[in-house]
Amino acid sequence: MNTLAYLIPIALLLGSLSLAAFLWALKSGQYEDLDGASWRVLDDGDGKPDRH
């Protein structure tokens, strides 16, 4: 029972930290461009247009 006195505040602290990090990510625009990452994987980075 004494262990719960330590574990419950630690769990609440970690939960609130993760919620704060998630809200910061939403506010800073981390989820704005969901399709951009998938297109950047296919880009080879040489700056030339693809020829098909």
CHARMM internal coordinates of N, CA and C (Angstrom, degrees):
IC EDIT
DIST 1 N 1 CA 1.4473
DIST 1 CA 1 C 1.5331
ANGL 1 N 1 CA 1 C 111.26
DIST 1 C 2 N 1.3045
ANGL 1 CA 1 C 2 N 115.78
DIHE 1 N 1 CA 1 C 2 N -32.38
DIST 2 N 2 CA 1.4521
ANGL 1 C 2 N 2 CA 119.94
DIHE 1 CA 1 C 2 N 2 CA 179.39
DIST 2 CA 2 C 1.5297
ANGL 2 N 2 CA 2 C 111.17
DIHE 1 C 2 N 2 CA 2 C -67.37
DIST 2 C 3 N 1.3210
ANGL 2 CA 2 C 3 N 116.40
DIHE 2 N 2 CA 2 C 3 N -29.79
DIST 3 N 3 CA 1.4642
ANGL 2 C 3 N 3 CA 121.08
DIHE 2 CA 2 C 3 N 3 CA -179.84
DIST 3 CA 3 C 1.5234
ANGL 3 N 3 CA 3 C 110.98
DIHE 2 C 3 N 3 CA 3 C -67.21
DIST 3 C 4 N 1.3323
ANGL 3 CA 3 C 4 N 117.03
DIHE 3 N 3 CA 3 C 4 N -34.11
DIST 4 N 4 CA 1.4610
ANGL 3 C 4 N 4 CA 119.88
DIHE 3 CA 3 C 4 N 4 CA 179.17
DIST 4 CA 4 C 1.5222
ANGL 4 N 4 CA 4 C 112.04
DIHE 3 C 4 N 4 CA 4 C -64.11
DIST 4 C 5 N 1.3038
ANGL 4 CA 4 C 5 N 117.43
DIHE 4 N 4 CA 4 C 5 N -27.61
DIST 5 N 5 CA 1.4668
ANGL 4 C 5 N 5 CA 120.74
DIHE 4 CA 4 C 5 N 5 CA 178.01
DIST 5 CA 5 C 1.5245
ANGL 5 N 5 CA 5 C 110.83
DIHE 4 C 5 N 5 CA 5 C -65.24
DIST 5 C 6 N 1.3086
ANGL 5 CA 5 C 6 N 117.75
DIHE 5 N 5 CA 5 C 6 N -23.95
DIST 6 N 6 CA 1.4699
ANGL 5 C 6 N 6 CA 121.73
DIHE 5 CA 5 C 6 N 6 CA 176.74
DIST 6 CA 6 C 1.5262
ANGL 6 N 6 CA 6 C 111.66
DIHE 5 C 6 N 6 CA 6 C -94.10
DIST 6 C 7 N 1.3221
ANGL 6 CA 6 C 7 N 116.59
DIHE 6 N 6 CA 6 C 7 N -39.64
DIST 7 N 7 CA 1.4643
ANGL 6 C 7 N 7 CA 119.95
DIHE 6 CA 6 C 7 N 7 CA -173.49
DIST 7 CA 7 C 1.5261
ANGL 7 N 7 CA 7 C 113.49
DIHE 6 C 7 N 7 CA 7 C -72.74
DIST 7 C 8 N 1.3121
ANGL 7 CA 7 C 8 N 118.12
DIHE 7 N 7 CA 7 C 8 N -36.89
DIST 8 N 8 CA 1.4634
ANGL 7 C 8 N 8 CA 120.10
DIHE 7 CA 7 C 8 N 8 CA -178.46
DIST 8 CA 8 C 1.5315
ANGL 8 N 8 CA 8 C 111.72
DIHE 7 C 8 N 8 CA 8 C -65.75
DIST 8 C 9 N 1.3300
ANGL 8 CA 8 C 9 N 120.67
DIHE 8 N 8 CA 8 C 9 N -47.89
DIST 9 N 9 CA 1.4775
ANGL 8 C 9 N 9 CA 118.21
DIHE 8 CA 8 C 9 N 9 CA 176.12
DIST 9 CA 9 C 1.5268
ANGL 9 N 9 CA 9 C 113.59
DIHE 8 C 9 N 9 CA 9 C -63.97
DIST 9 C 10 N 1.3234
ANGL 9 CA 9 C 10 N 117.46
DIHE 9 N 9 CA 9 C 10 N -34.74
DIST 10 N 10 CA 1.4655
ANGL 9 C 10 N 10 CA 119.91
DIHE 9 CA 9 C 10 N 10 CA 177.33
DIST 10 CA 10 C 1.5202
ANGL 10 N 10 CA 10 C 110.51
DIHE 9 C 10 N 10 CA 10 C -64.99
DIST 10 C 11 N 1.3306
ANGL 10 CA 10 C 11 N 117.08
DIHE 10 N 10 CA 10 C 11 N -42.26
DIST 11 N 11 CA 1.4611
ANGL 10 C 11 N 11 CA 120.68
DIHE 10 CA 10 C 11 N 11 CA 178.68
DIST 11 CA 11 C 1.5232
ANGL 11 N 11 CA 11 C 110.84
DIHE 10 C 11 N 11 CA 11 C -64.90
DIST 11 C 12 N 1.3223
ANGL 11 CA 11 C 12 N 117.72
DIHE 11 N 11 CA 11 C 12 N -40.99
DIST 12 N 12 CA 1.4628
ANGL 11 C 12 N 12 CA 120.27
DIHE 11 CA 11 C 12 N 12 CA 177.54
DIST 12 CA 12 C 1.5174
ANGL 12 N 12 CA 12 C 111.72
DIHE 11 C 12 N 12 CA 12 C -65.74
DIST 12 C 13 N 1.3053
ANGL 12 CA 12 C 13 N 117.43
DIHE 12 N 12 CA 12 C 13 N -38.40
DIST 13 N 13 CA 1.4587
ANGL 12 C 13 N 13 CA 121.33
DIHE 12 CA 12 C 13 N 13 CA 178.22
DIST 13 CA 13 C 1.5297
ANGL 13 N 13 CA 13 C 111.10
DIHE 12 C 13 N 13 CA 13 C -65.13
DIST 13 C 14 N 1.3271
ANGL 13 CA 13 C 14 N 116.80
DIHE 13 N 13 CA 13 C 14 N -46.60
DIST 14 N 14 CA 1.4637
ANGL 13 C 14 N 14 CA 120.00
DIHE 13 CA 13 C 14 N 14 CA 179.47
DIST 14 CA 14 C 1.5265
ANGL 14 N 14 CA 14 C 111.47
DIHE 13 C 14 N 14 CA 14 C -65.39
DIST 14 C 15 N 1.3153
ANGL 14 CA 14 C 15 N 117.20
DIHE 14 N 14 CA 14 C 15 N -37.77
DIST 15 N 15 CA 1.4599
ANGL 14 C 15 N 15 CA 120.63
DIHE 14 CA 14 C 15 N 15 CA 177.42
DIST 15 CA 15 C 1.5146
ANGL 15 N 15 CA 15 C 112.09
DIHE 14 C 15 N 15 CA 15 C -65.01
DIST 15 C 16 N 1.3218
ANGL 15 CA 15 C 16 N 116.81
DIHE 15 N 15 CA 15 C 16 N -41.95
DIST 16 N 16 CA 1.4548
ANGL 15 C 16 N 16 CA 119.30
DIHE 15 CA 15 C 16 N 16 CA 179.24
DIST 16 CA 16 C 1.5282
ANGL 16 N 16 CA 16 C 111.84
DIHE 15 C 16 N 16 CA 16 C -70.17
DIST 16 C 17 N 1.3341
ANGL 16 CA 16 C 17 N 117.19
DIHE 16 N 16 CA 16 C 17 N -33.97
DIST 17 N 17 CA 1.4668
ANGL 16 C 17 N 17 CA 119.86
DIHE 16 CA 16 C 17 N 17 CA 175.41
DIST 17 CA 17 C 1.5251
ANGL 17 N 17 CA 17 C 111.44
DIHE 16 C 17 N 17 CA 17 C -65.05
DIST 17 C 18 N 1.3224
ANGL 17 CA 17 C 18 N 116.46
DIHE 17 N 17 CA 17 C 18 N -42.20
DIST 18 N 18 CA 1.4647
ANGL 17 C 18 N 18 CA 118.94
DIHE 17 CA 17 C 18 N 18 CA 179.59
DIST 18 CA 18 C 1.5254
ANGL 18 N 18 CA 18 C 111.05
DIHE 17 C 18 N 18 CA 18 C -68.21
DIST 18 C 19 N 1.3199
ANGL 18 CA 18 C 19 N 117.96
DIHE 18 N 18 CA 18 C 19 N -36.62
DIST 19 N 19 CA 1.4624
ANGL 18 C 19 N 19 CA 120.57
DIHE 18 CA 18 C 19 N 19 CA 176.36
DIST 19 CA 19 C 1.5220
ANGL 19 N 19 CA 19 C 110.67
DIHE 18 C 19 N 19 CA 19 C -65.56
DIST 19 C 20 N 1.3213
ANGL 19 CA 19 C 20 N 117.19
DIHE 19 N 19 CA 19 C 20 N -41.00
DIST 20 N 20 CA 1.4627
ANGL 19 C 20 N 20 CA 120.45
DIHE 19 CA 19 C 20 N 20 CA 178.18
DIST 20 CA 20 C 1.5290
ANGL 20 N 20 CA 20 C 110.81
DIHE 19 C 20 N 20 CA 20 C -64.67
DIST 20 C 21 N 1.3310
ANGL 20 CA 20 C 21 N 117.77
DIHE 20 N 20 CA 20 C 21 N -39.56
DIST 21 N 21 CA 1.4626
ANGL 20 C 21 N 21 CA 120.48
DIHE 20 CA 20 C 21 N 21 CA 178.48
DIST 21 CA 21 C 1.5294
ANGL 21 N 21 CA 21 C 110.89
DIHE 20 C 21 N 21 CA 21 C -66.44
DIST 21 C 22 N 1.3080
ANGL 21 CA 21 C 22 N 117.57
DIHE 21 N 21 CA 21 C 22 N -38.86
DIST 22 N 22 CA 1.4619
ANGL 21 C 22 N 22 CA 121.19
DIHE 21 CA 21 C 22 N 22 CA 178.25
DIST 22 CA 22 C 1.5197
ANGL 22 N 22 CA 22 C 110.90
DIHE 21 C 22 N 22 CA 22 C -66.27
DIST 22 C 23 N 1.3235
ANGL 22 CA 22 C 23 N 117.59
DIHE 22 N 22 CA 22 C 23 N -43.58
DIST 23 N 23 CA 1.4571
ANGL 22 C 23 N 23 CA 120.29
DIHE 22 CA 22 C 23 N 23 CA 178.96
DIST 23 CA 23 C 1.5180
ANGL 23 N 23 CA 23 C 111.41
DIHE 22 C 23 N 23 CA 23 C -66.21
DIST 23 C 24 N 1.3373
ANGL 23 CA 23 C 24 N 117.59
DIHE 23 N 23 CA 23 C 24 N -36.00
DIST 24 N 24 CA 1.4626
ANGL 23 C 24 N 24 CA 120.76
DIHE 23 CA 23 C 24 N 24 CA 175.54
DIST 24 CA 24 C 1.5252
ANGL 24 N 24 CA 24 C 110.32
DIHE 23 C 24 N 24 CA 24 C -63.15
DIST 24 C 25 N 1.3370
ANGL 24 CA 24 C 25 N 116.86
DIHE 24 N 24 CA 24 C 25 N -41.72
DIST 25 N 25 CA 1.4587
ANGL 24 C 25 N 25 CA 120.38
DIHE 24 CA 24 C 25 N 25 CA 179.74
DIST 25 CA 25 C 1.5255
ANGL 25 N 25 CA 25 C 110.97
DIHE 24 C 25 N 25 CA 25 C -64.54
DIST 25 C 26 N 1.3179
ANGL 25 CA 25 C 26 N 117.22
DIHE 25 N 25 CA 25 C 26 N -38.82
DIST 26 N 26 CA 1.4605
ANGL 25 C 26 N 26 CA 119.69
DIHE 25 CA 25 C 26 N 26 CA 176.34
DIST 26 CA 26 C 1.5181
ANGL 26 N 26 CA 26 C 111.32
DIHE 25 C 26 N 26 CA 26 C -64.92
DIST 26 C 27 N 1.3190
ANGL 26 CA 26 C 27 N 116.53
DIHE 26 N 26 CA 26 C 27 N -43.03
DIST 27 N 27 CA 1.4607
ANGL 26 C 27 N 27 CA 121.22
DIHE 26 CA 26 C 27 N 27 CA -176.54
DIST 27 CA 27 C 1.5266
ANGL 27 N 27 CA 27 C 111.95
DIHE 26 C 27 N 27 CA 27 C -69.79
DIST 27 C 28 N 1.3238
ANGL 27 CA 27 C 28 N 117.59
DIHE 27 N 27 CA 27 C 28 N -33.02
DIST 28 N 28 CA 1.4643
ANGL 27 C 28 N 28 CA 120.17
DIHE 27 CA 27 C 28 N 28 CA -177.43
DIST 28 CA 28 C 1.5210
ANGL 28 N 28 CA 28 C 113.15
DIHE 27 C 28 N 28 CA 28 C -86.63
DIST 28 C 29 N 1.3302
ANGL 28 CA 28 C 29 N 118.21
DIHE 28 N 28 CA 28 C 29 N 0.32
DIST 29 N 29 CA 1.4577
ANGL 28 C 29 N 29 CA 120.83
DIHE 28 CA 28 C 29 N 29 CA 173.70
DIST 29 CA 29 C 1.5139
ANGL 29 N 29 CA 29 C 114.67
DIHE 28 C 29 N 29 CA 29 C 86.49
DIST 29 C 30 N 1.3043
ANGL 29 CA 29 C 30 N 119.11
DIHE 29 N 29 CA 29 C 30 N 25.57
DIST 30 N 30 CA 1.4539
ANGL 29 C 30 N 30 CA 121.54
DIHE 29 CA 29 C 30 N 30 CA -179.56
DIST 30 CA 30 C 1.5293
ANGL 30 N 30 CA 30 C 112.17
DIHE 29 C 30 N 30 CA 30 C -67.83
DIST 30 C 31 N 1.3221
ANGL 30 CA 30 C 31 N 117.88
DIHE 30 N 30 CA 30 C 31 N -23.45
DIST 31 N 31 CA 1.4594
ANGL 30 C 31 N 31 CA 121.40
DIHE 30 CA 30 C 31 N 31 CA -176.79
DIST 31 CA 31 C 1.5231
ANGL 31 N 31 CA 31 C 112.12
DIHE 30 C 31 N 31 CA 31 C -107.66
DIST 31 C 32 N 1.3240
ANGL 31 CA 31 C 32 N 118.15
DIHE 31 N 31 CA 31 C 32 N 18.54
DIST 32 N 32 CA 1.4564
ANGL 31 C 32 N 32 CA 121.61
DIHE 31 CA 31 C 32 N 32 CA -178.16
DIST 32 CA 32 C 1.5303
ANGL 32 N 32 CA 32 C 112.13
DIHE 31 C 32 N 32 CA 32 C -72.82
DIST 32 C 33 N 1.3236
ANGL 32 CA 32 C 33 N 117.94
DIHE 32 N 32 CA 32 C 33 N -46.90
DIST 33 N 33 CA 1.4634
ANGL 32 C 33 N 33 CA 122.44
DIHE 32 CA 32 C 33 N 33 CA -172.82
DIST 33 CA 33 C 1.5244
ANGL 33 N 33 CA 33 C 109.36
DIHE 32 C 33 N 33 CA 33 C -110.91
DIST 33 C 34 N 1.3208
ANGL 33 CA 33 C 34 N 116.34
DIHE 33 N 33 CA 33 C 34 N 84.40
DIST 34 N 34 CA 1.4611
ANGL 33 C 34 N 34 CA 120.17
DIHE 33 CA 33 C 34 N 34 CA -177.63
DIST 34 CA 34 C 1.5247
ANGL 34 N 34 CA 34 C 112.34
DIHE 33 C 34 N 34 CA 34 C -78.68
DIST 34 C 35 N 1.3296
ANGL 34 CA 34 C 35 N 117.77
DIHE 34 N 34 CA 34 C 35 N -27.00
DIST 35 N 35 CA 1.4633
ANGL 34 C 35 N 35 CA 120.60
DIHE 34 CA 34 C 35 N 35 CA -178.57
DIST 35 CA 35 C 1.5192
ANGL 35 N 35 CA 35 C 112.45
DIHE 34 C 35 N 35 CA 35 C -88.27
DIST 35 C 36 N 1.3068
ANGL 35 CA 35 C 36 N 118.59
DIHE 35 N 35 CA 35 C 36 N -18.15
DIST 36 N 36 CA 1.4586
ANGL 35 C 36 N 36 CA 121.35
DIHE 35 CA 35 C 36 N 36 CA -175.85
DIST 36 CA 36 C 1.5104
ANGL 36 N 36 CA 36 C 113.20
DIHE 35 C 36 N 36 CA 36 C -64.36
DIST 36 C 37 N 1.3172
ANGL 36 CA 36 C 37 N 117.94
DIHE 36 N 36 CA 36 C 37 N -38.64
DIST 37 N 37 CA 1.4599
ANGL 36 C 37 N 37 CA 120.66
DIHE 36 CA 36 C 37 N 37 CA -178.58
DIST 37 CA 37 C 1.5208
ANGL 37 N 37 CA 37 C 111.13
DIHE 36 C 37 N 37 CA 37 C -65.51
DIST 37 C 38 N 1.3112
ANGL 37 CA 37 C 38 N 117.16
DIHE 37 N 37 CA 37 C 38 N -37.42
DIST 38 N 38 CA 1.4646
ANGL 37 C 38 N 38 CA 119.14
DIHE 37 CA 37 C 38 N 38 CA -179.98
DIST 38 CA 38 C 1.5304
ANGL 38 N 38 CA 38 C 111.26
DIHE 37 C 38 N 38 CA 38 C -68.63
DIST 38 C 39 N 1.3318
ANGL 38 CA 38 C 39 N 118.10
DIHE 38 N 38 CA 38 C 39 N -31.95
DIST 39 N 39 CA 1.4641
ANGL 38 C 39 N 39 CA 120.19
DIHE 38 CA 38 C 39 N 39 CA 177.21
DIST 39 CA 39 C 1.5175
ANGL 39 N 39 CA 39 C 111.69
DIHE 38 C 39 N 39 CA 39 C -78.14
DIST 39 C 40 N 1.3289
ANGL 39 CA 39 C 40 N 117.74
DIHE 39 N 39 CA 39 C 40 N -32.29
DIST 40 N 40 CA 1.4694
ANGL 39 C 40 N 40 CA 119.99
DIHE 39 CA 39 C 40 N 40 CA 179.07
DIST 40 CA 40 C 1.5237
ANGL 40 N 40 CA 40 C 111.63
DIHE 39 C 40 N 40 CA 40 C -69.12
DIST 40 C 41 N 1.3044
ANGL 40 CA 40 C 41 N 118.64
DIHE 40 N 40 CA 40 C 41 N -24.57
DIST 41 N 41 CA 1.4615
ANGL 40 C 41 N 41 CA 121.10
DIHE 40 CA 40 C 41 N 41 CA 176.25
DIST 41 CA 41 C 1.5223
ANGL 41 N 41 CA 41 C 110.19
DIHE 40 C 41 N 41 CA 41 C -65.42
DIST 41 C 42 N 1.3118
ANGL 41 CA 41 C 42 N 116.63
DIHE 41 N 41 CA 41 C 42 N -36.33
DIST 42 N 42 CA 1.4629
ANGL 41 C 42 N 42 CA 120.93
DIHE 41 CA 41 C 42 N 42 CA -177.41
DIST 42 CA 42 C 1.5234
ANGL 42 N 42 CA 42 C 112.91
DIHE 41 C 42 N 42 CA 42 C -81.21
DIST 42 C 43 N 1.3275
ANGL 42 CA 42 C 43 N 118.55
DIHE 42 N 42 CA 42 C 43 N -15.30
DIST 43 N 43 CA 1.4591
ANGL 42 C 43 N 43 CA 122.53
DIHE 42 CA 42 C 43 N 43 CA -178.51
DIST 43 CA 43 C 1.5290
ANGL 43 N 43 CA 43 C 109.63
DIHE 42 C 43 N 43 CA 43 C -77.70
DIST 43 C 44 N 1.3419
ANGL 43 CA 43 C 44 N 116.75
DIHE 43 N 43 CA 43 C 44 N 129.50
DIST 44 N 44 CA 1.4608
ANGL 43 C 44 N 44 CA 119.11
DIHE 43 CA 43 C 44 N 44 CA -179.77
DIST 44 CA 44 C 1.5233
ANGL 44 N 44 CA 44 C 112.31
DIHE 43 C 44 N 44 CA 44 C -87.18
DIST 44 C 45 N 1.3294
ANGL 44 CA 44 C 45 N 118.58
DIHE 44 N 44 CA 44 C 45 N -10.02
DIST 45 N 45 CA 1.4483
ANGL 44 C 45 N 45 CA 121.80
DIHE 44 CA 44 C 45 N 45 CA 171.72
DIST 45 CA 45 C 1.5116
ANGL 45 N 45 CA 45 C 116.41
DIHE 44 C 45 N 45 CA 45 C 84.44
DIST 45 C 46 N 1.3321
ANGL 45 CA 45 C 46 N 118.89
DIHE 45 N 45 CA 45 C 46 N 10.42
DIST 46 N 46 CA 1.4629
ANGL 45 C 46 N 46 CA 118.88
DIHE 45 CA 45 C 46 N 46 CA -179.13
DIST 46 CA 46 C 1.5260
ANGL 46 N 46 CA 46 C 112.42
DIHE 45 C 46 N 46 CA 46 C -88.40
DIST 46 C 47 N 1.3190
ANGL 46 CA 46 C 47 N 118.75
DIHE 46 N 46 CA 46 C 47 N -9.07
DIST 47 N 47 CA 1.4611
ANGL 46 C 47 N 47 CA 121.83
DIHE 46 CA 46 C 47 N 47 CA 176.78
DIST 47 CA 47 C 1.5131
ANGL 47 N 47 CA 47 C 114.39
DIHE 46 C 47 N 47 CA 47 C 85.31
DIST 47 C 48 N 1.3189
ANGL 47 CA 47 C 48 N 118.54
DIHE 47 N 47 CA 47 C 48 N -5.49
DIST 48 N 48 CA 1.4717
ANGL 47 C 48 N 48 CA 121.85
DIHE 47 CA 47 C 48 N 48 CA 179.21
DIST 48 CA 48 C 1.5194
ANGL 48 N 48 CA 48 C 109.46
DIHE 47 C 48 N 48 CA 48 C -91.04
DIST 48 C 49 N 1.3186
ANGL 48 CA 48 C 49 N 117.10
DIHE 48 N 48 CA 48 C 49 N 144.71
DIST 49 N 49 CA 1.4713
ANGL 48 C 49 N 49 CA 119.43
DIHE 48 CA 48 C 49 N 49 CA 176.27
DIST 49 CA 49 C 1.5332
ANGL 49 N 49 CA 49 C 110.80
DIHE 48 C 49 N 49 CA 49 C -69.96
DIST 49 C 50 N 1.3093
ANGL 49 CA 49 C 50 N 115.01
DIHE 49 N 49 CA 49 C 50 N 151.06
DIST 50 N 50 CA 1.4735
ANGL 49 C 50 N 50 CA 120.23
DIHE 49 CA 49 C 50 N 50 CA 179.65
DIST 50 CA 50 C 1.5240
ANGL 50 N 50 CA 50 C 110.05
DIHE 49 C 50 N 50 CA 50 C -73.68
DIST 50 C 51 N 1.3313
ANGL 50 CA 50 C 51 N 116.80
DIHE 50 N 50 CA 50 C 51 N 142.43
DIST 51 N 51 CA 1.4471
ANGL 50 C 51 N 51 CA 122.25
DIHE 50 CA 50 C 51 N 51 CA 175.01
DIST 51 CA 51 C 1.5294
ANGL 51 N 51 CA 51 C 107.87
DIHE 50 C 51 N 51 CA 51 C -114.11
DIST 51 C 52 N 1.3153
ANGL 51 CA 51 C 52 N 114.09
DIHE 51 N 51 CA 51 C 52 N 124.72
DIST 52 N 52 CA 1.4778
ANGL 51 C 52 N 52 CA 117.93
DIHE 51 CA 51 C 52 N 52 CA -179.14
DIST 52 CA 52 C 1.4729
ANGL 52 N 52 CA 52 C 111.21
DIHE 51 C 52 N 52 CA 52 C -106.42
END
COOR INIT
IC SEED 1 N 1 CA 1 C
IC BUILD
